[in-house]
Amino acid sequence: MGQSLTSANFLIESRLVQAARGNVRACFELGMAYSSGSEGVDVDLIEAHKWFNLAAMQGNTRAQECRAEIAEDMTAREVAEAQKAARAWLQLTTRLAA
C-alpha cells in the first residue's frame, strides 16, 4: 500500500510540474490516471475531465475523445465543476508565468 501511494504521489507531482509548463502530454496522463485509477490514484472523474479538457484545448484529439467519454458518466453539475477547475488552473499558470 505504501509503495502504491508513493508511486501515485510521484506521478501526480511530476505531471503537475510538467502541466504547469504547458506540457500537453502531462495533462493527458493526469486525465488518464484520474479516469482509470492507474498508478494508485483514486478515480476522480471531475479531475479527469479537467485534465482532458486542458489537453484538448492544446489540440490533443485523444483527450477530446476521453473527455467526451467520461462526460457521459458525469452529471451536468460535475462537468461544470470540472470546467471551472480547468479555468482556475489556466488562470493560476498564467499568473505564475507572468
N, C-alpha and C positions, 0 to 999 in steps of 0.2 A: 504494500500500500504506500509506504513512504517513497519508494522509487518512482511509482506512478505519479504521485503528487509532485515530486521534484521534476520529473520529465514534463509534466503539464505546465508547471510554473516556468520552466526554461523556455518551452515552446512559446508561451504567451509573451513573456518578457522580451525575448529576442525578436519575435514578429512585430510586437508593438513598436519597438525601436525602428525597425525597418519600415513599417507602415507610416510612422511619423515622418520619415524621409521621403514618402511618396512611392514606396515600393508596392506595385500593384500585386505582385505575387504573394507578398506577405499578407496583404488584405485578403486575398483569395484563400490562402492557407488558414487564416484565422476563421474565415467563414466555414471552411470545411471542418475544422476542429470543433467549432461550436455546434455545427449542424449534425455531426455524426458522433460526437463524444470521443473522438480519437485522441490518442496521446494522454488519456486520463482526464481530459477536460469534460466537465459536465455539459450535457446538451442544453443549449440555450438558443432557441430559435430567434429571439429578438436580437441577440448579439450576432448570430449567424447572418441574419438579414442585413444588419448594419454593415458588416464587413463585406458581404457580397455586393451590397449597394455601392460601397466605396470603390471596390474593384471594378464594378460595372461602369461607374462614372468615368473610369480611366480607360474604358474600352475593352475590358475583359468579357468576351461574349459568353464564356462558360459561367462566369459569375452571374451574368444576366439570367441564364437558364436556371442556375441553382437558386437564385433569389426568387424567381417565379415559382419554382417547385415548392420551396418551403413556405412561401406566402399562402399556398393552398391549405396548409395546416395551421395557419395563424388567423386570429381574429383581426378585424379592421383596426381595433384599438392597439393590438400588438404591432401591426405593420406601421401604424402612425408613430408608435413609441420608437421603433427601430429607425424610422426616417428622421425623427427628432434627434436621436443619438448620433446618427451619421452627420447631420448638420452641426451638432455640437463638436464632434471630432474635427470636422473641417475648420470650424472657427478656431478651435484650440491650436491646431497645427499651423494655421495661417498666422495667428498671433505669435507663436513661438518662432516662426521663420522670419518675422519682421524685425 
